[in-house]
Amino acid sequence: MSQDITAFVPASCELLGLGEPTHQEPAFARLRNDLLPRLVDRGFRSVALETDRVAALAVNDFVQKGVGTLDEAMREGFSHDFGQLDGNRRLVAWMHEYNENRPAQDRLSFHGFDAPMETMSAPSPRPYLEYARDRLKLDVDLADLVGEDERWSRTEAVMDPAMSVGATAEAEQLRVIADDMLTKLHARAPEMPLDEWHRVKTHLVAALDLLRYHKQCAQRIDPAERLPLLTETRDALMAQHLMDIRSIEARRGPTLVYSHNIHLQRSPSTMGMGATDVTFHSAGAIVGSLLGERYTVIVCSLGTSATIELAQPEADTYEAHLQSRFPTWGLTKEVAPGRKRTDINPMRGYFPIDRTLLDGTDAVLHINTA
């Protein structure tokens, strides 16, 4: 048992995944914030959260350069309503304060690693393509090809292949245009400030992500295969973003990535969607296979919580064994054999420990009582 997270981070680690078992319990974000200064002392210089990568540019501008206000960063810099969470607000405020009066190379940076979408809804690529076009000063007419944004963003465009825009001739042409713009961006790298180059690339990648995702939405496949396809596609995009973030941050130090356990574990992830259980390889499983020992993952578990109506775990569950060892919270690599707890409310988003999760992690961080 330990509360020293640095003892669980090997010297080879470049990307540390810290998972949470639910987005609805704020204790995990608070503990993440408490642990981050220790990781910074260990050489970490960046944080990546499960939020839209393009939107997160506004947060990074605030924490690194003081652009805008904290309120603006929280309002504009997060997707999935994560900007409303107090733990994230405190994180951004601390990173901003830490960076003040420090040289640029020592400042902490903030990234999102999600695409600008939900699994069951994805917007139009128009604003991302227009941003890149305008920054590259290209004469490209996108309006007729994109059409109305609503035809992309409506739920039916994702869930019903007959309503999808993704396989149309216009969508295919947009993918070609986006790919050509990415080539032009690389050709112009010597002429552009590096920060601006990365910003344009991030927008172009977002556009390509959306076009690729909508292409998958257009696949006429068995309905039972639809949600697994979309889920694995989204996590594959997350993994690509994490690899890109690491290429940006490689010379500055390791990156802490904070997300739900199911997006970080190395073993196959399973998530219930309505009456369907979807199994897929998470972003963590993908980057773990690519980075090897350079990726470390710590998943989190929870004993009790008034916030998500979680009572004391049943005897012989993994969480019950951890409860007996940790009066408050702690980290361990050894978890006694147990069974998966069943006393949970699925609407509260808590994913209990099971054998598969333990097989896909390097350590467990357990909170006794939130």
PyMOL commands that set and color helices and strands:
alter all, ss='L'
color gray80, all
select helices_A, chain A and resi 5-8+27-41+56-65+70-76+82-84+86-99+104-106+126-136+143-146+150-153+156-159+161-163+169-187+189-191+194-217+223-249+261-263+283-294+318-325+346-348+355-359
alter helices_A, ss='H'
color red, helices_A
select strands_A, chain A and resi 15-20+46-52+109-114+255-260+269-273+276-280+295-304+329-332+363-369
alter strands_A, ss='S'
color yellow, strands_A
deselect
rebuild
show_as cartoon
